[in-house]
């Protein structure tokens, strides 16, 4: 091996000297390549084993991440409220519009291609998210509960007191993330009462009985005929992930 290396070194020097002298080197380079090529492959270092292990670890880590994400989506889908009507599972993929208390609109990854229509309720594992307001072929925009234009008929407490839920009330002091219910009765709602959807004709946009939140305080201004209830939303709109669109057809995912 030593003699071979010395011979190759001599051949390399010969090629360099001839190149400097301006001699035609086509045949010499061809012969050199024929001789040196196999030797270079033999003595050149192989692929770095550490780099190979790093790449394999990265590939496995990405696979684990995807499996965990799939499991999390499946678990959240299992936690979605059970409805008699059909639903289509979706994921929140974009924030379309935001306000002081969180998103006012979100975009989900289903659309006309999936049978989604406007004025369809959208629910999360905790309860009501909002309603579909715009539908594209592959995505849809959802106006969430608490946005300025969202008004929902509700029932509160065991007696099912009817009221109207909005995102704000200029006559009542409340936190930005609290909802407001104007009741149609007086002294009939208490702190801790559950607030659910009243329902809409044909269950569009809102089927009855979907949880919206819990009453945290009741304001009874003197001289008024109704109560104003502050509501803590059941769904954290700032961390939405898996949701379901109420379609009325067979459930899909």
N, C-alpha and C positions, 0 to 999 in steps of 0.2 A: 504494500500500500504506500509505503514511504517513497519507493522508487517511482511508482505511478504518479504520485503527487509532484515529485521533482520533474518528471518528464512533462507533465501538464503545465507546470510553471514555466519550463523552458519554452514550450510551444506558445504559451501566452506572451512571453517576452519577444519571441520571434515575430509574432503577429503585430505587436506594438511597434517594433523597430521597422518592419516592412511598411506599416501604415504611415509612420513618420517619414520614411524615405519616398513615399508616393508610389510604391509598387502596387500593381493590381492585386486586390486581396479577395476577389470573389471566390476563386477556388479554395484559397487558404481558409477563409471564413466558413465556407461550406464544410470543409473537412473538420475544422475546429468544432463547429456546432455538432457534427455527427459524433465526435469523440467526447466533447465536454457535456453534451446534453444529458446522457445517462448518468455520468459521474455527478453532475450537479444535483440531479434528482436523488442520487444515492446519499450524498453528503449533506444536502440541504436539510434544515430542521423540518420536521413534520408539523402539522397543525397544532397550535398550542392547546394542550389539554385543558388548561385552566379556562381559556376563552370558550372552549366547547362546553364546559360545565356551567359557565355563567349564562350562556345562551339557553341551555337546557333549563336552568333554574328560572330564567325569565319566562320561558314558554310555559312551564308548569305553574308559576305564580299567576300568569294571566288566565290560565285554565281554571285555577282555583277561584280567582275573582269572579269569573263568569258563572261558575257553578253556584257560588254564594249569592250572586245577584239573582239568578234564576230561582233559587230556593226562597229568597226574600220576597220576590214577586209572587211566587206560588202561595206563600204563607199569608201575604196581605190579601190576595184574591180570595183565599178561604175565609178571611175575616169579614168580607163584604156582607152587608145585610142581605138576608134572604127575602126575596120578593116573589109574589105570585106571578108577576109578569116577567118576561125575559130581559136579560141584560147582556151587554157586550163589554168585556173587560178591556181597559185601555191604560196607558201610562201618560203621565204629564211630561211633555217634552219641551215646553217653552213657556216663558212668562210674557204674556202679551201686553199687559198693562198693570201697573202697581200703584198703590196708594199708601197713605201713612200707616195703615193697619195691616198691610200685606197686599197680595195680588188682588186685582179687581177682575182680571181675565187671565185664563191659562189656556194653553193649547194642548190637546191630546192627540195621540197617534192613531186615531180612527176617523173615518169620514164616510162619504157617500158610498164608497166601495164596500164598506162594512155594514151598510144599512142604517147609518146614523142620519137622523133628521133634526132640523131645528126644533126648539121647544121640547127637548127631551131632558129629563132630570139626570143629573150626574151625582153619584153617591160615592163615598169613601168608606173604609171600615168603621169610622166613627159615626157617620150619618151623612146629611145633605151637604154637597159641595156647591151646587148651583144648577144652571140650565144651559143647554147648548144654544148659542145665538147665531153662529155662522158655521157653515159646513163646506169644506172643500172635498176634493176627491179622496185624499188620504189623511187629512187632519180636520179637526173641528175646534172652534173657539168656545170657551165656557165662561159665562158671566157668573162669578161666584157670589154666594150669599154675603151680604154686607157691602157690596158695591153700590155706588150712588143710585143707580137706576133699578136695583133689584128690590122688588116688593113681594113678600110671600105671605099668604094666608096661613095662620097657624092655630093650633089648639094648645092650651097650657093647663097643666095639672090634671088630676084625676077626673075633675069635672069637665075637662075639655073646653075651657073658656076660649072663645074665639077672639082672635086679634090679628093685627097686621104687623109683620116684622120688616124692619128696615135696617140700614147700616148706621143711621145717625138720627138724632132728634135735637134740634136747636134749643128746645125748652128744657132738656135734661142733661145734666152733667154726667159724663161717662168716659171710660177709657176708650182709646182708639180701636182696640180689638174687640170691644163689646158690641153686641147687637141690641136693638131696642124693639120692644113689642108694645104697641098701643092696644090696650085691651078694650073690649066692648062691655066690660062690667066694672064694678067697684068693689073693693075689699074681697075679691074672690081668688086672688093669686098670692102665693107665698114663696119666699126664698126656698130654693131646692126643688121647685116644681120643674118637671120636664116639659120642653117645648117641642112639638112635632108638627109636621105639615098638615094643613087642613085638607088638602087634596084639591084637584082641579077636575073639571068635566072631562071625561075620557082619560083621566089620569095624566093629562098633558097640560102644563109641563110637570106637575108634581103629583105623584101618587100620595094617598093619605098615609099618615102614621110614620113618616121618615123622621128620625131624630134630628133636631137642629141644635139643641143645647139645653142648658139648665139656667133657671132664674137665679141670679146672684143678689138682686136687690129690687125692691118695688118702691117707686116714687108715687106719692099720693098728694099732688099739689092741692092746696085749699081752693075750693070753688070749682073744681073740675069734676066731671061725671065719670071719668075713666081713670084707670091706673096705667102707669107706664112701668114696664118691667125691663130690667137690664139682664141680658142673656150672655152667658159664657158659651161660645161656639163649641160644639162637640168635635169638630174637625179643625185641626191645626192647618190652616191654609198655607202657611209658610213652608211646610215640609211635605206637601202632597206628592204622592208617587203613583200608586196603583189606584185606579178608580173604575167605576162601572157606569155605563150609559144605559138608562132604562129605555129599551126599544120596543117592548111589547111582543117581540118575537122570541124564538128559542134562544136560550143563553149560549153565548160563544165566548171564546177567549183567544 
